[in-house]
């Protein structure tokens, strides 16, 4: 069984931070800096979850999730929107688009891994 999380984030320091934090909890991480490379990678490998930024340089995360959900190996895995959009209605909007959860940036690094683990474990 895979223990790998895909992190799709175009901001290098933020992506590295997410990856470093998650690796400390024994997850393996595949990093993607844009949607195009993420689409290629997500089709080829099984993941326990995906962390996806919404504002990506090539395909917006709200469009990307629809494509990712079409992959047989990604239909039922948790996909978490991690974004700076933090208005009251944003969380529900992202859930309605097919995300399983929403974490607002800036993330609380102390709680981030626990939040991610809870979301992933809730879908098993």
Buried (B, 14 or more C-beta within 10 A) or exposed (E): EEEBBBBBBBBEEBBEBBBEBBEEEEBEBBBBBBBBBBBEBBBEEEBBBBBBBBEBEEBEBBEBBEBBBEEEBBEEBBBBBBBEBEEEEBBEBBEEBEBBBBBBBEBEEEEBBEBBBEBBEEEE
